[in-house]
Amino acid sequence: MTDTRQPLLRVQDLTVTFGHHHHAVSAVAGVSFEIYEGETLGLVGESGCGKSTTGKALMRIVEPSSGTIELGGVDITEQNGRALRNARTHMQMIFQDPISSLNPRRRVKDIVAEPLDCWKKVRGPERDAMISDLLSKVGIDPAVYGNRYARQFSGGQCQRISIARSLAMRPKLLICDEMVSALDVSVQAQILNLLEDLKAEYGLTLLFIAHDLAVVKNVSDRVAVMYLGKICEIGPADALYEAPAHPYTKFLLGAALEADPDSPMHSQVLEGEPPSPMNPPSGCRFRTRCPNATERCAAEEPQPREVAPGHQVACHFPLSITRK
């Protein structure tokens, strides 16, 4: 069945290159994906694959070299000045380090209020009530902690404050960049549960960037796997984890820790280091580490193709897909 839904976010051939000529680094190389309203898309891959750069490019914190980013049908790569500022109110980003993302010289209540003050959305008692409500929603008592500074809070508490700040403008899209990777496991669970509750309450759409495969599976409707600046596989979370179609995805899942040490997944070990993004391999970028690579993989870049409903893979020789 053809999906007739209109995506909230559509990214086409997004490219981000740092440097010039012989010193150019291709951090993101022609990435395309869609996120539908109300869903969570997980973006996973090894460190340095371009996940965070992709998220920052969507916000235009990092300027794309080429490609289009459509939010609600409007191409924001063509916008500048006030038009871009207006577009950014509809999407917010939560960063990896919760402490350094908060202004150490401002009180918590003022940090959360800053977006509202910049846009002069609400004032006076209405503003104060809104800030108190946001802090309460994320588990921070505004009466007790509202006048404290970020340095007086733990990492988990700072991330809660970051979430409250990101919700102040009532965004449609929330980009979560490794938002729980710096937190203890027990705190991670609390933040993820909070995020799920707020997603339902505020009708949020999420791009969840992480390297922890277990976390991504639990929070995502669909998962995109990224390798050396390109998306090699994207599909429904359960289907992708149960039967990965790309060899890299299979190795990535095999590297994840499981409670069962005898799991057959642990027998799959990915050897070698990723190639340099300054000089990526020809054809398939994964071919230098792929046990199934042939001459075709070196000569021809694989294009995404559908191997199951909603499940795409960029591989000349995808792994067999089985469905129950």
N, C-alpha and C positions, 0 to 999 in steps of 0.2 A: 504494500500500500504506500502510495506517495504521501510524504509529509507536506501538508498544506499550510502549516504554521509559518508565520513570518518571524524571522530571528530578531531579537533585540539588538544583538551585535553580530555584524558580519565583517570578517577580516579576509581580504583577498591579496595574495602575493605580497605579504608584508616583508620588507627587507630593511635590516638595520646594519650598516657598515661603519666601522670606526677606522679612522686613518685614511690614507690615500695611496694609490698606486701599489708599489711593492710592499708597503707596510699596512695595507688594508686588512682589517679583521672582519670577516663575515659572521657576525654574531647571530643574526636571524636571516635566513636565506629563503624567502618565498613561502612564508607560512600562510595557510588559509584554514579558517574554521568558522563555525557559527555557534552562537549560544542563544537558545530560545528562552523566552520570558519565563521566569520561575524555576529554571533548572540550574544545576551546578555542574560546570565542566571542570574536571581535574586536569592539570597539566603537569606531567612528571618527566623525569629524565635525570641523567647524571649531572653533577656540578659542572658548570661551564657550557651547558648545551644551549643556553639562550632563553631559558624559562623566564627569569626575572626581567631580562631585557625586553622580552615580548610584552610583559605586563606594563613596564614603564613606557614602552612605545605606544600602547593603547591610550595611556594618559597624556602622551606627548611630553612626558618628563624627558624622555630620550626621543629625538626627532627621527621618524622613519626616513630611510633613504628613498624608498619607493613603496608602492602598494596603496591600498585604501582601507580605511577603518570607518564603517558605517554604524552609527548608533541611532536606532530608531529610524533607519532609512536615510539619515543625513551623514554625508561624508565629512568627518571632522578633520581629515588631513588637509582639506581645502580651507579650513577656517583659521582665523588669526584674531588677535585682539579680543574685543568684548564678545564676539561670537564664540570663540574658543572657550573663554571663561564661562560663558553661559552653558556650553556643552559639558564642561567639567563638573558642573553642579549635579549632573545626572549620573556621574560615576565617581566613585571614591576608591582610594587604595589604602590598604593596611599593610605596613611594612614588617620586615623580618625582626628587626631589633626594636622592641616596644619602648625601651627606655630612651634611646637616642632619637626616636621619632617624635618625642614630646619636648616642648620648649622648657628647659630647666628653670627659666626665670619667671615663669607664669604659674599661677595657681590652677589647680585642676578645673575648677568651674569656668575659668577664663579660657583655658585650652579648648574645652568642649564648646564654649560659646563663640570662639573666634570665627568660624564660618558664618554664623548668624550675624555677627557684628560687621563683618566685611561686606555682606550683602544687604545689611539692614532689613532683614526679613521680619524680625519681631523685636520689640523694645519693652523696657520697663518690666512690670510684674509678669507679663506673658512670656518674656524671654527667660526670666528667672525660673518660672514654673516649668518651662520646656527643658531647661538644662537639668533641673532637679529630676525630672521624669526620665531623661536619658541616662543619667548616672544611676538612678534606681534600677532601671531596666537591665543594666549590666552588672548589678550587684555591688555598687559603690554607694554608700550612704552619703548623700550630699550635705546633710547637716553636720556630720562628723568629719568627713574627709574633703569637702569641697574647697576649703581654704588651704589645703596642703599642696606641696610641690611634688613633682614626679619622682625626685630622688628619695622621697619618703615612702615609696611604694615598691612592692616586689615586681618582678617581671610580668607575672600573670595579671596583677592588678593594673599595671601600665598598659597591657594589651586590652584589658577591658575598657580603660579610658580611651584608647585609640579607637575601639569599636564605637563607643558613644560619640566621639567626635565625627567619625565617618558617617553616622546616621543623622547628624544634625540637619543636613540639607535634604533629607529624604531621597537619597539616590535610588536609581533603578538598578544600577550595576555596581557590585562590590568586587574589587580585585584584591585577593588575599595572597600576598607574596611571602610564602614560607612563614606564615603568621604564628605557627606553634612550634617551629623547629628549635627555638631557643628556650623552650619551657620544659619543666619536668613532665613526665608522662601523666601523672595524676592531674596536673594543672592543664595539660593539653586536652584531656577529656572534658574538663569543666568548660574550657573555652569553646570547644567544638560543639558541645551540647547547647551552650549559650547562643552560638552562631546559628544553629539549626532552629532554635526557638525564635530568634529575631528574624530569620529568613521568612518563616511562616507569618509572623506578625506584621512585618513591613512589606511583604511581597517582593523580596529581593531576588536578584539573579546574580550568581556567583561565578567568578573564575578563580579556582582554588589551585594555586601553584605550590607544589611541595615535592620533596624527594622521598617521603615516607609513603610507600605503596599501600600499607594497611590503612593509614589515615585517609588517603585519597579514595580508596575503595568505599570506605564507610560513609563519606560525605558526598560523593559524586554520583550524578545520574549517568554521565558519560565521561570517558577518560581519553585524553590525547597524550601520546608518547612522543617525546622530542629527542632527537639525536643530532648533535653538531649543527644546530641551527635549522633543522627541518623536522616536520611532523612525519613520523614513519607509520603511525597507526592511530586510529581514532575509532571509538565505538562505545556501545553500552558497557557500563562498568562491570557488571556480572559476566557478560559474554566475553569481554576482553581478558578478564582474570581467569576465567574457566578454560578458555581456548585461545590463547594469543596467536595471531596470524603472522606476526613479524618475528624473526629470530632474536632481534634485540629485546623486544618485549618479553620473550620467554626467558632470556638470560637475566633481565632486570627482575623479573618475578622470582627467579631462582636464587638471586642474591638477597632477597628479603628474608628476614628472620622469621622462623616459624617455631611453634611449640614442639613439633615433631621433628627430631633431628634425623630421622630415617626417611623423611619425605623425599620422593624422587626428584622434587624440584631442586633440592640442594646438590644434586649430581651435575647440574648445569652451571658451569663456571665460565664467566666471560674473561678471556685472557687479553692482555695488552692494554695500552692506554689509548684514549681517543686521539685522533690526528689533530694537528694544529688547525684552528679555523683560519689561519693566515694562508694555509696551503692545503685545502681539503682534497680528498681523493676524487678522481674523476668518476663519473657514473654514480653508483650508489655510495654514499658517504660511509656506510657501515661495512663495506665489502672487505676492508683490511682486517676486520676482526670477525668476519662471518664465516662459519665452517661450510656454508653452502654456496659460497661465492664462485662464479664462473667468469669467463672472459666477457660475457654479455654484461655482467654487473659493472665491469670496468669501463665498457664502451658506451653504455646506455643508462641514463638516469631513470629509475623506475617512477612511474606516475601513480598517484592514488587510484585504487580501483576497489569496487565494492565486492566483498567476499561473503557477506551476509547482510540482511536488512539493517541499514544504519551503521555498518561496520566496514571501514575502509582501511586499506593497507597499501603502502608504497614499497612493493617488493616484487621482483621478477619471479621468485619461487616462494610464495607464501606457504606457511605451515598449514597442514590440513585442518579444516574447520569442522568440528562435530557439534551437533546440537541435540540435546535431549528432546 
